Amino acid sequence: MMREKVIIKKVNTTDLDKFKNEIKELIKQVWLVSFPNFKLEQDFLEERLSKIRQYLENDEGIIVGAFENNTIIGYIWFFKTDSKRLHINEFVVSNRFRGEGIGTMLMAEVYKVAEKFGINQIELKVSDSNKNAVEFYQHKNFEIERYLLVKKIND
């Protein structure tokens, strides 16, 4: 079911300032699902927000947000890797609004940018533990191209 009052628009640095706490909460949600053993601390959230700001200020990436009732409820952060691909760096919809078509609306904006630049591939990394995200991407016809394997040493 698609929500009717959701506004999809590019996020700018003013939005980052205005919705700082909401964005940090969204960062927390996506990282806790993707990396359940990662110890999230306030410093990390501030650093992540700072990195998003840097991408925007340097025009190195695009962030599109979903807004409802004057608050941000999700966003997708992506950038061009080369002339052939866009890379989705971070994609999150608030837990309260999942399953309501907001992710699809945000993904549609990535498709528009890809088309505008003549890009024919979109890539991303997703944690195997993030079953909902894996299912979402597979439903959108994303295919596994490679695996990232990790071996822990001196754990």
NUKOLPA-607767 format. One line per 2 residues: number of its first residue (from 1); for each residue z, x, y of N, C-alpha, C. Coordinates in Angstrom, 2 decimals, decimal comma. Last residue first. Example, Ala and Ser with C-alpha at 12.3 -4.5 7.8 and 13.67 -1.06 7.14 Angstrom:
<nodes>
2 = 7,08 12,85 -2,25 7,14 13,67 -1,06 7,87 12,90 0,03; 7,80 13,19 -5,69 7,80 12,30 -4,50 7,80 13,20 -3,30;
</nodes>
This chain:
<nodes>
155 = 17,22 39,87 -12,95 17,72 38,58 -12,47 19,22 38,51 -12,44; 15,34 41,96 -13,33 16,71 42,20 -12,81 17,29 40,93 -12,21;
153 = 12,45 40,09 -12,71 13,01 41,35 -13,19 14,38 41,53 -12,54; 10,37 37,44 -13,57 11,57 37,88 -12,86 12,11 39,13 -13,53;
151 = 7,01 36,92 -13,15 8,01 37,46 -14,10 9,18 37,94 -13,26; 4,60 34,43 -12,68 5,69 35,20 -12,10 6,61 35,67 -13,21;
149 = 1,27 33,45 -12,03 2,30 33,74 -13,01 3,33 34,67 -12,37; -0,80 31,05 -11,01 0,06 32,08 -10,45 1,20 32,27 -11,45;
147 = -4,05 30,28 -12,16 -2,61 30,14 -12,31 -1,93 31,30 -11,60; -6,94 28,55 -10,83 -6,25 29,73 -11,34 -4,76 29,43 -11,44;
145 = -7,87 25,99 -10,53 -8,83 27,09 -10,48 -8,23 28,37 -11,04; -7,55 22,65 -11,25 -6,89 23,95 -11,36 -7,98 25,02 -11,43;
143 = -8,80 20,36 -8,81 -8,83 20,95 -10,15 -8,11 22,29 -10,13; -8,55 17,22 -7,22 -8,32 18,66 -7,16 -8,29 19,17 -8,61;
141 = -8,82 14,42 -7,13 -9,86 15,25 -7,76 -9,75 16,75 -7,50; -6,69 12,97 -6,40 -7,66 13,26 -5,33 -8,75 14,21 -5,81;
139 = -5,19 13,08 -8,67 -5,78 11,78 -8,32 -6,83 11,95 -7,22; -4,29 15,68 -8,39 -5,23 15,37 -9,47 -5,93 14,04 -9,20;
137 = -2,54 15,29 -6,23 -3,73 16,13 -6,08 -4,75 15,87 -7,17; -0,60 13,60 -7,43 -1,31 13,19 -6,21 -2,61 13,97 -6,08;
135 = 0,35 15,23 -9,52 -0,33 13,96 -9,83 -1,15 13,47 -8,64; 1,54 17,24 -7,99 0,47 17,58 -8,94 -0,34 16,32 -9,26;
133 = 3,50 15,72 -6,67 2,43 16,36 -5,91 1,25 16,70 -6,83; 5,13 14,95 -8,82 4,50 13,94 -7,97 3,33 14,51 -7,19;
131 = 6,02 17,45 -9,85 5,15 16,57 -10,65 4,43 15,52 -9,79; 6,78 20,26 -9,21 6,55 19,18 -8,26 5,55 18,19 -8,87;
129 = 6,74 22,31 -11,02 7,89 21,41 -11,06 7,73 20,19 -10,13; 4,57 23,80 -10,30 4,45 23,00 -11,51 5,58 21,97 -11,59;
127 = 3,83 23,84 -6,85 4,74 24,21 -7,94 4,58 23,25 -9,11; 0,67 24,58 -5,56 1,69 23,57 -5,80 2,54 24,04 -6,97;
125 = -1,59 25,63 -3,11 -0,72 26,00 -4,22 0,33 24,91 -4,34; -5,01 24,85 -2,35 -3,58 24,79 -2,09 -2,85 25,34 -3,29;
123 = -8,21 24,29 -0,77 -7,34 24,89 -1,78 -5,89 24,72 -1,37; -11,32 22,81 -0,48 -9,94 22,80 0,02 -9,09 23,35 -1,11;
121 = -14,72 23,32 0,36 -13,62 23,46 -0,58 -12,28 23,45 0,16; -16,74 23,23 2,25 -16,88 22,36 1,08 -15,78 22,54 0,05;
119 = -17,22 23,00 5,73 -16,46 23,60 4,63 -16,52 22,65 3,44; -18,21 22,30 8,19 -19,15 22,57 7,11 -18,50 23,25 5,91;
117 = -16,42 21,52 10,08 -16,71 22,95 10,01 -17,70 23,30 8,89; -16,31 18,75 9,57 -16,66 19,23 10,91 -17,09 20,70 10,88;
115 = -15,31 18,72 6,94 -16,68 18,27 7,22 -17,17 18,80 8,56; -12,72 19,61 7,44 -13,60 20,36 6,54 -15,06 20,00 6,81;
113 = -11,79 17,53 9,04 -11,90 18,88 9,60 -12,84 19,72 8,74; -11,87 15,42 7,16 -12,65 15,34 8,40 -12,86 16,72 9,01;
111 = -10,03 16,31 5,23 -11,44 16,13 4,85 -12,33 16,09 6,10; -7,72 16,15 6,76 -8,17 17,46 6,29 -9,65 17,38 5,92;
109 = -7,54 13,39 7,05 -7,75 14,22 8,24 -8,22 15,62 7,87; -6,98 12,61 4,46 -8,26 12,20 5,04 -8,57 13,02 6,29;
107 = -4,35 13,45 4,18 -5,39 14,20 3,48 -6,77 13,86 4,05; -3,08 11,41 5,64 -3,04 12,79 6,12 -4,15 13,63 5,47;
105 = -3,62 9,20 3,98 -4,06 9,20 5,38 -4,10 10,62 5,94; -2,32 10,02 1,66 -3,77 9,79 1,63 -4,34 9,81 3,04;
103 = 0,31 9,99 2,57 -0,30 11,24 2,12 -1,82 11,14 2,09; 0,59 7,23 3,01 0,65 8,16 4,14 0,03 9,51 3,77;
101 = 0,78 5,38 0,96 -0,54 5,72 1,48 -0,56 6,74 2,61; 3,27 5,09 -0,09 2,81 4,04 0,82 1,48 4,39 1,50;
99 = 4,53 7,06 -1,52 3,91 5,97 -2,27 3,37 4,85 -1,41; 7,24 7,75 0,73 6,29 8,15 -0,32 5,76 6,92 -1,05;
97 = 9,16 7,35 2,62 7,83 6,75 2,87 6,80 7,12 1,81; 11,47 8,72 2,05 11,57 7,27 2,31 10,21 6,58 2,38;
95 = 10,70 11,40 1,96 11,03 10,70 0,71 11,01 9,18 0,89; 7,99 12,17 4,12 9,41 11,87 3,95 9,63 11,06 2,67;
93 = 5,53 14,28 2,93 5,81 12,95 3,46 7,27 12,68 3,15; 3,90 17,38 3,37 5,10 16,62 3,01 5,09 15,25 3,69;
91 = 2,56 20,44 2,94 2,20 19,03 2,98 3,41 18,25 2,52; 1,26 23,58 3,82 2,45 22,76 3,60 2,06 21,30 3,82;
89 = -1,30 24,68 3,60 -0,13 25,54 3,52 1,15 24,76 3,23; -4,40 24,39 2,40 -3,26 23,56 2,78 -2,01 24,39 2,53;
87 = -7,22 26,00 3,55 -6,03 26,16 2,72 -4,94 25,25 3,26; -10,70 25,62 3,29 -9,48 25,31 4,04 -8,33 25,48 3,06;
85 = -13,59 27,72 2,86 -12,38 27,04 2,38 -11,38 26,75 3,49; -15,79 29,09 3,87 -16,01 28,16 2,77 -14,80 27,32 2,41;
83 = -15,24 30,99 5,74 -16,22 29,96 6,12 -16,41 28,90 5,04; -11,69 31,19 5,20 -12,98 31,82 5,44 -13,96 30,69 5,76;
81 = -9,49 29,68 5,62 -9,30 31,00 5,03 -10,56 31,84 5,23; -8,27 27,54 8,08 -9,46 28,08 7,45 -9,12 29,44 6,87;
79 = -5,27 25,60 7,35 -6,05 26,54 8,14 -7,29 26,98 7,36; -2,60 23,13 7,68 -3,69 23,80 6,99 -4,45 24,72 7,94;
77 = -0,14 20,86 7,06 -0,41 22,08 7,81 -1,47 22,86 7,04; 0,80 17,57 7,47 0,01 18,47 6,63 -0,41 19,64 7,52;
75 = 3,72 15,44 7,49 2,70 16,28 8,12 1,96 17,08 7,06; 5,87 12,64 8,28 5,14 13,51 7,37 4,17 14,37 8,14;
73 = 7,09 11,29 10,23 7,50 10,94 8,86 6,75 11,76 7,81; 8,38 11,49 13,46 7,43 12,05 12,50 7,96 11,79 11,09;
71 = 8,80 8,59 15,54 9,33 9,73 14,81 8,29 10,23 13,82; 8,05 6,13 16,69 8,34 7,29 17,54 9,09 8,41 16,83;
69 = 7,34 4,49 14,51 8,52 4,19 15,34 9,01 5,42 16,10; 5,72 7,15 12,92 6,04 5,73 12,91 7,32 5,52 13,69;
67 = 3,20 9,52 12,22 4,28 9,07 13,09 4,46 7,56 12,95; 2,10 12,34 10,67 2,15 10,88 10,53 3,39 10,43 11,30;
65 = 0,20 15,15 11,91 1,42 14,43 11,59 1,20 12,94 11,42; -1,36 18,14 11,23 -1,57 16,72 11,51 -0,33 15,99 11,04;
63 = -1,99 21,28 12,34 -0,96 20,44 11,75 -1,24 19,01 12,20; -3,93 24,12 11,83 -3,88 22,74 12,34 -2,75 22,03 11,61;
61 = -4,05 27,56 12,90 -3,92 26,48 11,93 -3,86 25,14 12,63; -4,28 29,30 14,92 -4,62 29,79 13,58 -4,54 28,70 12,52;
59 = -3,58 29,32 17,61 -4,73 28,54 17,17 -5,23 29,01 15,81; -1,22 30,35 18,34 -2,31 31,31 18,14 -3,59 30,64 17,66;
57 = 0,37 28,06 18,36 0,16 28,81 19,60 -1,01 29,78 19,51; 0,34 27,36 15,60 -0,23 26,48 16,63 -0,56 27,25 17,90;
55 = 1,58 29,56 14,40 0,24 29,15 13,97 -0,42 28,28 15,03; 4,06 29,44 15,75 3,18 30,61 15,91 1,74 30,27 15,51;
53 = 5,12 27,05 14,74 4,84 27,19 16,17 3,84 28,32 16,41; 5,48 27,81 12,07 4,57 26,71 12,40 4,15 26,81 13,87;
51 = 7,42 29,76 12,48 6,12 30,14 11,91 5,08 29,06 12,20; 9,53 28,20 13,39 8,98 29,23 14,27 7,59 29,66 13,78;
49 = 10,07 26,79 11,09 9,63 26,06 12,28 8,97 27,03 13,26; 10,96 28,93 9,54 9,78 28,17 9,12 9,20 27,40 10,30;
47 = 13,25 29,69 10,92 12,14 30,63 10,76 10,86 29,91 10,39; 14,82 27,37 10,61 14,43 27,82 11,96 13,24 28,77 11,90;
45 = 15,13 27,41 7,83 14,47 26,28 8,47 14,00 26,63 9,87; 16,56 29,82 7,53 15,24 29,66 6,93 14,47 28,54 7,60;
43 = 18,95 29,22 8,85 18,08 30,29 9,37 16,66 30,15 8,82; 20,07 27,29 7,15 19,61 26,90 8,48 18,65 27,95 9,07;
41 = 18,87 27,71 3,80 19,87 27,89 4,85 19,25 27,55 6,18; 18,40 27,08 0,45 17,96 26,75 1,81 19,10 26,90 2,79;
39 = 17,77 28,89 -2,22 18,92 28,53 -1,39 18,47 28,34 0,06; 15,83 27,67 -4,86 15,84 28,39 -3,59 17,02 27,93 -2,75;
37 = 15,54 26,12 -7,05 16,57 27,15 -7,11 16,68 27,97 -5,83; 13,35 24,41 -6,51 14,70 23,85 -6,68 15,82 24,89 -6,71;
35 = 10,80 24,35 -4,85 11,57 25,53 -5,26 13,04 25,12 -5,43; 9,79 21,79 -4,37 8,90 22,85 -4,85 9,65 24,06 -5,41;
33 = 12,02 20,35 -3,49 11,25 19,87 -4,63 10,42 21,00 -5,23; 12,91 21,89 -1,35 13,84 21,56 -2,43 13,12 21,05 -3,68;
31 = 10,65 21,95 0,31 11,10 23,17 -0,34 12,07 22,88 -1,49; 10,44 19,31 1,22 9,34 19,90 0,45 9,79 21,16 -0,29;
29 = 12,94 18,93 2,54 12,53 18,08 1,42 11,45 18,74 0,57; 12,86 20,89 4,56 13,89 20,94 3,53 13,47 20,13 2,30;
27 = 10,76 19,91 6,09 10,65 21,24 5,46 11,64 21,35 4,32; 11,99 17,54 6,92 10,80 17,47 6,08 10,57 18,81 5,36;
25 = 14,01 18,62 8,52 14,37 17,80 7,36 13,18 17,68 6,39; 12,47 19,83 10,49 13,31 20,67 9,63 13,74 19,90 8,38;
23 = 11,39 17,52 11,62 10,50 18,47 10,94 11,30 19,39 10,03; 13,68 16,39 12,73 12,95 15,65 11,71 12,03 16,59 10,92;
21 = 14,37 18,38 14,62 15,29 18,04 13,51 14,59 17,31 12,38; 12,04 18,37 16,34 12,54 19,57 15,66 13,41 19,24 14,44;
19 = 10,50 16,71 17,90 10,86 16,27 16,55 11,41 17,41 15,69; 10,11 18,08 20,31 10,63 16,72 20,32 11,18 16,29 18,96;
17 = 8,98 20,53 19,49 10,25 20,49 20,22 10,90 19,11 20,12; 6,65 19,65 18,25 7,61 20,48 17,51 8,97 20,46 18,17;
15 = 5,38 18,34 20,37 5,88 17,55 19,23 6,90 18,35 18,43; 4,72 20,61 21,82 5,62 19,62 22,42 6,22 18,73 21,34;
13 = 2,86 21,82 20,16 4,17 22,46 20,33 5,18 21,52 20,99; 1,36 19,11 18,23 1,32 20,23 19,16 2,73 20,79 19,34;
11 = -0,47 17,57 15,65 0,84 17,95 16,15 0,65 19,13 17,10; -2,89 15,00 15,63 -2,58 16,43 15,60 -1,21 16,66 16,23;
9 = -1,99 11,88 13,98 -2,51 12,69 15,10 -2,14 14,15 14,92; -1,64 8,63 13,00 -1,98 9,96 12,50 -2,59 10,73 13,67;
7 = 0,78 6,18 12,92 -0,19 6,86 13,77 -0,39 8,26 13,21; 1,55 3,23 11,23 1,56 4,69 11,19 0,44 5,22 12,08;
5 = 1,58 0,54 10,85 2,04 1,04 12,14 2,09 2,56 12,21; 0,78 -0,11 8,24 -0,09 -0,46 9,36 0,32 0,19 10,68;
3 = 0,55 1,64 5,17 1,39 1,17 6,28 0,51 0,94 7,49; -0,94 0,66 2,14 -1,04 1,43 3,38 -0,14 0,80 4,45;
1 = 0,00 0,84 -1,19 0,00 0,00 0,00 0,00 0,88 1,24;
</nodes>
